[in-house]
Amino acid sequence: MSWNFETDPAFQLELDWIDQFVREEVEPLEHVLGSPWDIHAPLFKTLVRPLQQQVKTRKLWACHLGPELGGPGYGQVKLALMNEILGRALFAPIVFGCQAPDSGNAEILAHYGTPAQKERFLLPLLSGDIVSCFAMTEPQGGADPQVLTTRAVPEGNDWVISGQKWFASNARYANFFIVMAVTDPAVSVYKGMSMFIVPAGTPGLGILRNVGMADETATHAYLEFDQVRVPADHMLGAPGEAFAVAQVRLGGGRVHHAMRTIGLAQKAFDALCERALSRHTQGSRLADKQMVQEKIADSWLELEQFRLLVMRTAWRIDQYQDYQKVRKDIAAVKAAMPRVLHDIAARALHLHGSIGVSSEMPFAGMISRAFQMGLADGPTEVHKITVAKQVLRGYQPCEALFPAYHRPTAAAAARQKYQAALDEIAP
Ligand SMILES: Cc1cc2nc3c(=O)[nH]c(=O)nc-3n(C[C@H](O)[C@H](O)[C@H](O)COP(=O)(O)OP(=O)(O)OC[C@H]3O[C@@H](n4cnc5c(N)ncnc54)[C@H](O)[C@@H]3O)c2cc1C
């Protein structure tokens, strides 16, 4: 096994281009546009579409996808290096064709879609002509799928879906919904739920309200499915296969969020450092105070540790090409990311004093994002449980009364092992 922390020089040129492009052309967009998924907003066409075209021309569009789906198939390490730049800007993922939940929805359509589903839903999604929604969570719970009750029943050549979904991001802009519903209530949800594609505008599908967060447009929908009828060929995957289908989107989605979180935390860290060098109080710069230096040092090393964990996870995905083999790593980066962003953004907020806590600075929004990241795709606790379970697979319980690392026990074992040598020097 070799270790290598270098970036291919040719790819570094691409990264340099991306960095400048994101800072100069993409970061300003969030100050004049609403939601990045509002692709029919008049200014989207004027401001975002030309940037997407530049990205496509440079062959950097949808870099999470392989060539068979129109992406360059760079692999996860290169993607991580890209994504940590994109994480700085709210509009960067949509400009580069890799925004959630569309990236994950495209992956499951690519894996499980029929030729007709791919033609109608996947192709326009990949080209950025439409956006989509993923609806799994319900008002009564999301962390535990066993509480999900939205039901789909067969009727003639159709499925009829009834129930409610909660926090379905971007439903208001979506062209279609990928919906998880119970098709066999007699078995556990893990075997009895199926995935459906529901086109927007299907009768019976309504948005009860859009829920907003902190300073953003309200884009997370409370959805009602009132006898929503879709043809049988709108099932995605086989009956009872919803969790297997969902797994394809979640592994990649979680690690891509983590990659982008590096960029957002870096943005907070840059502000923290600039402020420390710029602000004077009690005769010196903030940067000269040891308690401020500690904040900088802690932030730097937390971010660097997290970045290494994400990069190693990306590298392992590339090595194994099997998300099951990197479950622990993905759960670990998912669990680590909210804390890293929260702590660095909170220090940046605090060091900026009154303006830091105000709506004139981005820090409160970043802290809210940290909490969001601790919930979207499952709460931190659930991912820590996965890490712990996977870690414990590598251990065995001790059958003896005292474990081998108990000092008297270890000393007795050592004396037995070296008995001959000890006897030789004995007086
Ligand atoms: C920004 C954002 C976007 C989202 N987008 C979507 C989307 O597009 N589609 C979709 O379907 N859903 C989406 N969600 C919903 C998300 O998947 C759920 O919020 C998540 O699964 C948690 O479900 P819940 O909100 O019902 O919280 P609950 O399940 O009620 O959990 C609440 C809290 O209980 C604690 N908890 C839960 N389980 C355990 C446990 N086993 N051990 C210890 N403590 C535990 C945790 O502190 C957890 O935060 C989104 C959420 C956010 C924040």
The ligand as a Tripos MOL2 file, in Angstrom:
@<TRIPOS>MOLECULE
LIG
   53    58     1     0     0
SMALL
NO_CHARGES

@<TRIPOS>ATOM
      1 C1        -31.6740   20.4910    5.3120 C.3       1 LIG1
      2 C2        -32.4530   19.2190    5.2940 C.ar      1 LIG1
      3 C3        -32.8600   18.6870    4.0960 C.ar      1 LIG1
      4 C4        -33.6090   17.5130    4.0770 C.ar      1 LIG1
      5 N1        -34.0270   17.0340    2.8700 N.ar      1 LIG1
      6 C5        -34.7700   15.9230    2.8330 C.ar      1 LIG1
      7 C6        -35.2760   15.4370    1.5840 C.ar      1 LIG1
      8 O1        -35.0330   16.0440    0.5270 O.2       1 LIG1
      9 N2        -36.0600   14.3310    1.5940 N.ar      1 LIG1
     10 C7        -36.3520   13.6580    2.7460 C.ar      1 LIG1
     11 O2        -37.0280   12.6410    2.6700 O.2       1 LIG1
     12 N3        -35.9150   14.1060    3.9480 N.ar      1 LIG1
     13 C8        -35.1360   15.2140    4.0110 C.ar      1 LIG1
     14 N4        -34.6960   15.6950    5.2200 N.ar      1 LIG1
     15 C9        -35.1200   15.0280    6.4300 C.3       1 LIG1
     16 C10       -34.0150   14.2420    7.1300 C.3       1 LIG1
     17 O3        -33.7430   13.0620    6.4390 O.3       1 LIG1
     18 C11       -34.5230   14.0080    8.5560 C.3       1 LIG1
     19 O4        -34.5330   15.2720    9.2120 O.3       1 LIG1
     20 C12       -33.6930   13.0280    9.3380 C.3       1 LIG1
     21 O5        -33.7530   11.7390    8.8110 O.3       1 LIG1
     22 C13       -34.1540   13.0020   10.7990 C.3       1 LIG1
     23 O6        -35.5380   12.7660   10.8810 O.3       1 LIG1
     24 P1        -36.4650   13.7550   11.7600 P.3       1 LIG1
     25 O7        -36.2090   15.1430   11.3060 O.co2     1 LIG1
     26 O8        -37.8320   13.2310   11.7120 O.co2     1 LIG1
     27 O9        -35.8800   13.6440   13.2160 O.3       1 LIG1
     28 P2        -36.1650   12.4600   14.2470 P.3       1 LIG1
     29 O10       -36.1480   11.1570   13.5530 O.co2     1 LIG1
     30 O11       -37.3420   12.8180   15.0600 O.co2     1 LIG1
     31 O12       -34.8650   12.5740   15.1370 O.3       1 LIG1
     32 C14       -34.6950   13.7380   15.9540 C.3       1 LIG1
     33 C15       -33.4970   13.5740   16.8500 C.3       1 LIG1
     34 O13       -33.6240   12.4240   17.6740 O.3       1 LIG1
     35 C16       -32.3420   11.9160   17.9780 C.3       1 LIG1
     36 N5        -32.2560   10.5250   17.5390 N.ar      1 LIG1
     37 C17       -32.8770    9.9470   16.4950 C.ar      1 LIG1
     38 N6        -32.5290    8.6540   16.4060 N.ar      1 LIG1
     39 C18       -31.6730    8.4030   17.4280 C.ar      1 LIG1
     40 C19       -30.9580    7.2510   17.8760 C.ar      1 LIG1
     41 N7        -31.0810    6.0720   17.2540 N.pl3     1 LIG1
     42 N8        -30.1620    7.3850   18.9510 N.ar      1 LIG1
     43 C20       -30.0300    8.5580   19.5930 C.ar      1 LIG1
     44 N9        -30.6770    9.6760   19.2120 N.ar      1 LIG1
     45 C21       -31.4770    9.6030   18.1420 C.ar      1 LIG1
     46 C22       -31.3380   12.7680   17.2210 C.3       1 LIG1
     47 O14       -30.8400   13.7890   18.0480 O.3       1 LIG1
     48 C23       -32.1850   13.3580   16.1160 C.3       1 LIG1
     49 O15       -31.6500   14.5530   15.5950 O.3       1 LIG1
     50 C24       -33.9430   16.8500    5.2750 C.ar      1 LIG1
     51 C25       -33.5150   17.4010    6.4890 C.ar      1 LIG1
     52 C26       -32.7950   18.5640    6.5190 C.ar      1 LIG1
     53 C27       -32.3960   19.1470    7.8380 C.3       1 LIG1
@<TRIPOS>BOND
     1     1     2 1
     2     2     3 ar
     3     2    52 ar
     4     3     4 ar
     5     4     5 ar
     6     4    50 ar
     7     5     6 ar
     8     6     7 ar
     9     6    13 1
    10     7     8 2
    11     7     9 ar
    12     9    10 ar
    13    10    11 2
    14    10    12 ar
    15    12    13 ar
    16    13    14 ar
    17    14    15 1
    18    14    50 ar
    19    15    16 1
    20    16    17 1
    21    16    18 1
    22    18    19 1
    23    18    20 1
    24    20    21 1
    25    20    22 1
    26    22    23 1
    27    23    24 1
    28    24    25 2
    29    24    26 1
    30    24    27 1
    31    27    28 1
    32    28    29 2
    33    28    30 1
    34    28    31 1
    35    31    32 1
    36    32    33 1
    37    33    34 1
    38    33    48 1
    39    34    35 1
    40    35    36 1
    41    35    46 1
    42    36    37 ar
    43    36    45 ar
    44    37    38 ar
    45    38    39 ar
    46    39    40 ar
    47    39    45 ar
    48    40    41 1
    49    40    42 ar
    50    42    43 ar
    51    43    44 ar
    52    44    45 ar
    53    46    47 1
    54    46    48 1
    55    48    49 1
    56    50    51 ar
    57    51    52 ar
    58    52    53 1
@<TRIPOS>SUBSTRUCTURE
     1 LIG1         1 GROUP 0 **** ****
